[in-house]
Amino acid sequence: MSTKTNHSISVKHIEKSRINEIDFNNLIFGNDFTDYMFECDFKNGSWNNPTIKPFGNLSISPVAKVFHYGQAVFEGMKAYKDDQDKIWLFRPEDNFNRINKSSKRLAIPEFPKELFFKALESMLQLDKDWIKPGFGNSLYIRPFVIATESGISASPSSEYKFMIVCSPAHAYYTGDIKVVIAEYYSRSADGGVGAAKAAGNYAAQFYPTNLAKEKGFHQVIWTDANEHKYLEEAGTMNVFFRINDTLVTAPISDRILDGITRKSIIALATRDGIAVEERRITIQELIEASKNDSLKEIFGAGTAAVISAISNFSHQQVVYYLPKITTSFAKMFKNKLMEIQYNKSEDTFGWRYEVSSK
Ligand SMILES: *Cc1c(COP(=O)(O)O)cnc(C)c1O
């Protein structure tokens, strides 16, 4: 059966939901996908044929440019269900703006705002049973764009596919994260694509991250590519350092992803009277702070895990341990963010976006 919504997104319905095959108590992040996916093609200078259809494989030329030149960007966002079964998104306009910012940097045409939101809402209405109520349950949403024109001339594609797929998720406890500070490899460089959610940024991190894992670490703290002196990001998360009661985080630049979790933490801290410094911070300063016991916490911030506390860091073969503290900023901010996301606390910043139930 095929129907058209009034937004002219055509919907091809599933015959039978796969939801009963999913063990919602034992989800592995990013492993299972919902019944539907959204697809829209850019051709002859415009986005055409927006369609929601059953989740399934694509048929794409082996010489589509994405496979050869990595012209691809993505986003990561979540939908939450409250106790009244209302569905919420968290600052989705920021994800929309960011995917277009990333696209621009990768010479990909921007996607229209109205269509982005209509596609999101229609998908979430069709897949609403996949969003389980309860604190910690969510639906991870992955919008992405790939270059689909066939031909291996090294130039931007003239054709693209914009898609949205969704994966049920549960807020996982990351455990104690051990990190190593990068001394040789870099995630991004001045004038590069570090500020874009470009697919290739992740590919480039896999090898150095594997090397770190072989040595018993979970993640790499990336430093600036010029001097390996300034602390920039933790794996695929923004990073915060708590020195005494002040939060320090690297300023947004070409090399640093402008995380929505990061800026929400900064806003919450500022509102609640916690000092925040967006400034460059050196490895040396971190080591000094660890030695004189003013370093209280390090944590990563990003949509997938919300906040991940780091238990120790290593630099030049020396391991520095974070103290055990009872009143952790990491826990407090995670809780404050999640209470807003799950419609359990007042939304003083206007961050919540209710998905209409049709
Ligand atoms: C996506 C991402 C983040 C986190 O951004 P959020 O908007 O908070 O999810 C941080 N760093 C990198 C490199 C990322 O790709």
The ligand as an SDF file (V2000), in Angstrom:
LIG
                    3D

 15 15  0  0  0  0  0  0  0  0999 V2000
   28.6940   14.3930   17.5830 C   0  0  0  0  0  0  0  0  0  0  0  0
   29.9930   14.7520   18.2410 C   0  0  0  0  0  0  0  0  0  0  0  0
   30.0510   15.3210   19.5210 C   0  0  0  0  0  0  0  0  0  0  0  0
   28.8400   15.5150   20.4010 C   0  0  0  0  0  0  0  0  0  0  0  0
   27.8510   16.3340   19.8930 O   0  0  0  0  0  0  0  0  0  0  0  0
   26.3830   16.3020   20.5060 P   0  0  0  0  0  0  0  0  0  0  0  0
   25.6400   17.3060   19.7190 O   0  0  0  0  0  0  0  0  0  0  0  0
   26.5040   16.6560   21.9310 O   0  0  0  0  0  0  0  0  0  0  0  0
   25.8910   14.9030   20.3350 O   0  0  0  0  0  0  0  0  0  0  0  0
   31.2910   15.6930   20.0210 C   0  0  0  0  0  0  0  0  0  0  0  0
   32.4200   15.4980   19.3160 N   0  0  0  0  0  0  0  0  0  0  0  0
   32.4070   14.9330   18.0920 C   0  0  0  0  0  0  0  0  0  0  0  0
   33.6800   14.7430   17.3730 C   0  0  0  0  0  0  0  0  0  0  0  0
   31.1920   14.5320   17.5240 C   0  0  0  0  0  0  0  0  0  0  0  0
   31.1940   13.9800   16.3090 O   0  0  0  0  0  0  0  0  0  0  0  0
  1  2  1  0
  2  3  1  0
  2 14  2  0
  3  4  1  0
  3 10  2  0
  4  5  1  0
  5  6  1  0
  6  7  2  0
  6  8  1  0
  6  9  1  0
 10 11  1  0
 11 12  2  0
 12 13  1  0
 12 14  1  0
 14 15  1  0
M  END
$$$$
